[in-house]
Amino acid sequence: MIQREDYLNKLIAFKDKQLIKVVTGIRRCGKSTLLELFKEYLLKNKISAKQIISINFDDSMYDNITDYKALLSYINKKIIPNRKNYIFLDEIQNVDRFQKALSSLYLKSNVDIYITGSNAYLLSGELATLLSGRYIEIKMLPLSFKEYMSYFKEQTDLTRKFRMYMQQGSFPYILEFNENQQYINDYLSAIYNAVVLKDIISRKKINDVNMLESIIKFMFYNVGNIFSSKKISDTMTSAGRKISSPTVENYLTAMIDSFVLYKVNRYDIIGKQYLKTAEKYYVPDLGLQRFILGSKKQDFGRNLENIVYLELLRRNYEIYIGKVNSNEVDFIAIKNGITQYYQVAETVTNEKTLKRELKPLENIKDNNQKFLITADEKPLISHNGIQQINIIDWLLDK
């Protein structure tokens, strides 16, 4: 079992705090495993098994717990008085009006609550209203490359393993298939169907499934390109798939809520203002992208950009796309009041390409750190203060 240390340490840090711990992320990214790792930690630290109440609502064993009253009844029977009880509720969005159960359990001083969900709906509406300021969200992603590499005993052949990471994907269980592409495709198909059927179609009550799948393919193919819902609508309509801008917006929202798509807004660095139109979109896993697009050729440079975006998310940065006059900076990353700029390219061995990639960063006149991340296998290079870093070295914190 891969130790998801960054996420596990967050749960440990919030243990026994009067906050509901909410772990969100796309299906099969490792949320259930994280809870298992934390339960192991509790057992090793003198918490008895009787103090742990755990339910996975994807398990048919709990099909009888369909609403908040049944859930409260089940838990209240198991709570041990005068001792701390640790409650784990996996995929809790399957329970009708689960928010009421959480609100009631939260009032108990001897209860520490941990929940997971595969849809942003979990933290909207009534839960946000009832528990405002009483929960902490831990946003989970599939494996980082560093976590992926921890699976292997031999920390060698990094370039091949990185290509494997990009092609086969970063869902943790993928590694169990020992590079068998057919098994991996079957597994990714199951994830895709679960996300589309359970988290998008049923939640949003979408009738035109073919159109939804066309939008998903379109967005997965256009990773890292600037779009607005109107531009997507116009592009789809001109290709013979007529769809209105509001419908596109509805589908994109459903995809974002299900963590199958991430939207990044733009910021004018010189004008110091947020831009309201045209955004970029990224996907949570490139293996899933390859599976969805099939034989369509993907853009390696854009996919590198996607990986950098996800890694910045994991490192808890607030992220924007930068605009500098007519040029674009791939990412503005902000954390603890400190700003960094990132440009991503497949290769800059050609002098003309290098100048093109450096230009947007050179046009930024502040003193914040600037990085150019490429797949070129070169040691750290500085271009007048702009640090060029190999992507594998950056991902492994070298």
Secondary structure, DSSP 8 states (H G I E B T S, - for coil): ----HHHHHHHHHTTTSSSEEEEE-STTSSHHHHHHHHHHHHHHTT--GGGEEEEETTSGGGTT--BHHHHHHHHHHH--TTS-EEEEEETGGGSBTHHHHHHHHHT-TTEEEEEEESSGGGGSTHHHHHTTTSEEEEE--S--HHHHHTT-S----HHHHHHHHHHH---GGGGGGTT-HHHHHHHHHHHHHHIIIIIIIHHHT---HHHHHHHHHHHHHTTT-EE-HHHHHHHHHHTT----HHHHHHHHHHHHHTTS-EEEEEEETTTTEEEEEEEEEE-S-HHHHHHHHTTS---HHHHHHHHHHHHHHHTT-EEEEEEETTEEEEEEEEETTEEEEEEEES---SHHHHHHHHHHHHT--S-SEEEEEES-----EEETTEEEEEHHHHHTT-
